[in-house]
């Protein structure tokens, strides 16, 4: 029988891991986009993109979490693991929605500042 503290802590810790995972994979995607843009505009080598794709921590962390989740969830496990990995999965779209909201808010603020700046 699992304790109630474990049932409560599992989704909270899963949200923390999902947040960290979203952050690292997002940084990896941003690094890939920056390297691709730099290679197309300045004529730099495409080797930088391959280096970032392999050496960045984002894909390795994602692979590690997926591997860990597979091994934990494929065998008999406690119910708290379902809550933990469920929270990891739920946190990714939640943070994506927050990211979109903050992006649109920043664009709105930037447009308002441009209107103020151009006004005489």
C-alpha positions as a Python dict, from the first residue, in 0.01 Angstrom:
ca = {
    (1, 'X'): (0, 0, 0),
    (2, 'X'): (137, 336, -98),
    (3, 'X'): (140, 630, 132),
    (4, 'X'): (-62, 940, 54),
    (5, 'X'): (256, 1149, 58),
    (6, 'X'): (397, 944, -229),
    (7, 'X'): (73, 982, -424),
    (8, 'X'): (89, 1360, -379),
    (9, 'X'): (463, 1398, -438),
    (10, 'X'): (474, 1189, -758),
    (11, 'X'): (283, 1431, -985),
    (12, 'X'): (461, 1732, -838),
    (13, 'X'): (801, 1579, -905),
    (14, 'X'): (678, 1474, -1250),
    (15, 'X'): (589, 1836, -1326),
    (16, 'X'): (939, 1941, -1221),
    (17, 'X'): (1098, 1680, -1449),
    (18, 'X'): (866, 1776, -1735),
    (19, 'X'): (958, 2141, -1690),
    (20, 'X'): (1327, 2058, -1696),
    (21, 'X'): (1281, 1833, -1998),
    (22, 'X'): (1086, 2101, -2186),
    (23, 'X'): (1356, 2356, -2105),
    (24, 'X'): (1647, 2144, -2225),
    (25, 'X'): (1477, 2018, -2541),
    (26, 'X'): (1362, 2373, -2617),
    (27, 'X'): (1718, 2501, -2578),
    (28, 'X'): (1834, 2225, -2811),
    (29, 'X'): (1578, 2320, -3078),
    (30, 'X'): (1674, 2687, -3040),
    (31, 'X'): (2044, 2600, -3078),
    (32, 'X'): (1969, 2397, -3391),
    (33, 'X'): (1766, 2684, -3540),
    (34, 'X'): (2040, 2935, -3460),
    (35, 'X'): (2308, 2714, -3616),
    (36, 'X'): (2095, 2653, -3926),
    (37, 'X'): (2031, 3026, -3965),
    (38, 'X'): (2400, 3107, -3920),
    (39, 'X'): (2505, 2844, -4173),
    (40, 'X'): (2259, 2974, -4432),
    (41, 'X'): (2334, 3345, -4391),
    (42, 'X'): (2709, 3348, -4328),
    (43, 'X'): (2800, 3038, -4525),
    (44, 'X'): (2936, 2856, -4222),
    (45, 'X'): (2976, 2481, -4238),
    (46, 'X'): (2683, 2251, -4170),
    (47, 'X'): (2905, 2055, -3933),
    (48, 'X'): (2796, 2285, -3653),
    (49, 'X'): (2438, 2163, -3690),
    (50, 'X'): (2549, 1801, -3665),
    (51, 'X'): (2766, 1884, -3365),
    (52, 'X'): (2479, 2054, -3185),
    (53, 'X'): (2243, 1768, -3273),
    (54, 'X'): (2476, 1516, -3109),
    (55, 'X'): (2651, 1701, -2827),
    (56, 'X'): (2365, 1903, -2677),
    (57, 'X'): (2209, 1768, -2357),
    (58, 'X'): (1851, 1801, -2483),
    (59, 'X'): (1822, 1489, -2700),
    (60, 'X'): (2020, 1278, -2454),
    (61, 'X'): (1798, 1382, -2164),
    (62, 'X'): (1488, 1309, -2372),
    (63, 'X'): (1622, 966, -2469),
    (64, 'X'): (1714, 891, -2108),
    (65, 'X'): (1371, 984, -1974),
    (66, 'X'): (1194, 781, -2244),
    (67, 'X'): (1421, 480, -2175),
    (68, 'X'): (1363, 512, -1800),
    (69, 'X'): (987, 546, -1844),
    (70, 'X'): (975, 241, -2069),
    (71, 'X'): (1161, 24, -1820),
    (72, 'X'): (961, 142, -1520),
    (73, 'X'): (619, 124, -1686),
    (74, 'X'): (672, -201, -1876),
    (75, 'X'): (700, -409, -1556),
    (76, 'X'): (475, -424, -1255),
    (77, 'X'): (501, -92, -1077),
    (78, 'X'): (338, 117, -810),
    (79, 'X'): (54, 350, -905),
    (80, 'X'): (264, 655, -815),
    (81, 'X'): (481, 593, -1124),
    (82, 'X'): (174, 636, -1342),
    (83, 'X'): (107, 972, -1176),
    (84, 'X'): (475, 1071, -1208),
    (85, 'X'): (511, 998, -1580),
    (86, 'X'): (160, 1125, -1648),
    (87, 'X'): (259, 1460, -1499),
    (88, 'X'): (576, 1462, -1713),
    (89, 'X'): (365, 1414, -2027),
    (90, 'X'): (103, 1671, -1921),
    (91, 'X'): (362, 1936, -1836),
    (92, 'X'): (492, 1952, -2194),
    (93, 'X'): (173, 2086, -2360),
    (94, 'X'): (109, 2307, -2057),
    (95, 'X'): (448, 2474, -2098),
    (96, 'X'): (398, 2495, -2474),
    (97, 'X'): (75, 2690, -2416),
    (98, 'X'): (254, 2917, -2167),
    (99, 'X'): (531, 2969, -2425),
    (100, 'X'): (281, 3068, -2694),
    (101, 'X'): (103, 3305, -2456),
    (102, 'X'): (428, 3476, -2356),
    (103, 'X'): (536, 3501, -2721),
    (104, 'X'): (212, 3671, -2824),
    (105, 'X'): (226, 3899, -2521),
    (106, 'X'): (582, 4005, -2606),
    (107, 'X'): (480, 4079, -2966),
    (108, 'X'): (184, 4285, -2842),
    (109, 'X'): (407, 4484, -2604),
    (110, 'X'): (666, 4535, -2877),
    (111, 'X'): (399, 4662, -3119),
    (112, 'X'): (265, 4902, -2855),
    (113, 'X'): (616, 5033, -2789),
    (114, 'X'): (672, 5084, -3162),
    (115, 'X'): (350, 5284, -3190),
    (116, 'X'): (454, 5502, -2895),
    (117, 'X'): (802, 5551, -3035),
    (118, 'X'): (679, 5654, -3379),
    (119, 'X'): (420, 5898, -3247),
    (120, 'X'): (526, 6259, -3253),
}
